Amino acid sequence: MILSIAEIWQGITGQQLDDPRAAEFGFEDAVVDSRLAKEDTLFIALRGEKDDGHNYVGHAFEHGASAAIIDTVVDGVPLIVDTTQRPLTPPPDLFTPPVCLLVEDTLKALQDVAAHHRRQFDVRVIGITGSIGKTTTKEAIHSMLSKSFPTLKSEENLNNEIGLPLTLLGLDETHAKVVLELGMYALGEIAELAAMALPQVGVVTNVTQSHMERLGTLDRIAQAKGELVQALPPEGTAILNGDDPRVKAMSGMTQAQVFYYGLSPHCHLRATHIESRGLDGVRFRMHYGLETLHVKIPLLGRHSVHTALAAAAVGVTEGQPWGQIVAGLRDVAVQLRLIATPGIRGSTIIDDSYNASPTSSLAALNLLAELEGRKIAVLGDMLELGSFEEEGHRKVGRRVVAVVDKLVTVGALGAMIGWEAIAIGMPKSDVLFAENNQQAIEVLQDLVAPGDLILVKGSRGMQMEEIVAEVGEK
């Protein structure tokens, strides 16, 4: 049991349940998707843009859920306990599942319960934010810390106001560390997530144009990301990318101790002698004080050194032995985003389809430039760039000319990359424009030859993993 009815009641109402039966009514999991419900599950009925979880309360109970949190009366359920009434007295049948707890707002209730649950444990919470690289950095940190400590992490990219509290509800007495990714859409959101998670360590990877559409300027993006280090306690540690001026400046926003990582000489933990070995990963020397370590990691591209340094910085500040730090970084499981897979006709696909920004696209093209073979780049729209939209796509187009042999663009914004490449001097016959993924697939099925290297990259909304699936080796 990870969560008791007494915890849920106190998290929602602020009142303790003293009834001894409360300790016997607990939950093994908390879900917001009724299809994931099973025996001893708590279901939270959230309202989404496209659907309402209240329509699926009965479905969750059919699958074994023993309680649900609702903010609208649902027909056909055996018991609804209104927690908004005052004075509030728990009814005798509260401990007889299935039961619905009626609250004012189910999302707030989820967050309140998660915050209360978090405060029951003496654990070290490491929060990670940044414009790009959050998830890969989280995976690297988890891989490393897990060598020494029982460590919980947020799965996939569950980094928002729903995913983070669900992760916290998985916390139990076996965990010593928690590694959480903190995402945001607006100012104030990271502060709200940090108030739930109470991180003692905050890692900020970078500030780029990835959220320009939402926040307008790089300074406002930095302000939003800086909410993580502002939330740290005085005895905490802010781990900052010392090569990014806006991240480095966050040292003035925190009362915690500051630890810089990067390539610059002033960084506490830094890398030199970086050697990208293409699809075999990266080698470099890592320096900390008087110590120098020779490290090889399976992550692809020179830019992944910053990921490794951020993870190692957490290990150093958490007192982890160097042997465990290096062993964690060598774990191939941390390779998450940029993956090399076999493609049709003996080609190789560099699958970086998860997301895209100008910075990450340039990094992927730099990796492609280091490899031997005919190079094909399949580049789609980069979304949420705001005022930087046109310049961001054109900037990538200028780099394309020096790297690739054939360019396939996907979408209206992706076409800007192609037209800029042509304007810079790339032969028009080497640039192929596709309106959607299916057209790109058809182009590649005719174009790909043995030995080709195919980079696939675009924003999450473009769903370019469809291209990887169809052009991959069958």
Secondary structure, DSSP 8 states (H G I E B T S, - for coil): --EEHHHHHHHHHS-----GGGGG-EESEEESSGGG--TTEEEE--B-SS-BGGGGHHHHHHTT--EEEESS--TT-S-EEETT-SS----GGGGSSSEEEE-S-HHHHHHHHHHHHHTT---EEEEEE-SS-HHHHHHHHHHHHTTTS-EEE--TT--STTHHHHHHTT--TT-SEEEEE---SSTTHHHHHHHHH--SEEEE----GGGHHHH-SHHHHHHHHTHHHHTS-TTSEEEEETTSHHHHGGGGG-SSEEEEEESSTT-SEEEEEEEE-GGG-EEEEEEETTEEEEEEES--STTHHHHHHHHHHHHHHTT--HHHHHHHHH-GGG--SSEEEEBGGG-EEEEETT---HHHHHHHHHHHHTS-S-EEEEEE---S-GGGHHHHHHHHHHHHHHH-SEEEEEHHHHHHHHHHHHHHT--GGGEEEESSHHHHHHHHHHH--TT-EEEEE--GGG-THHHHHHHB--
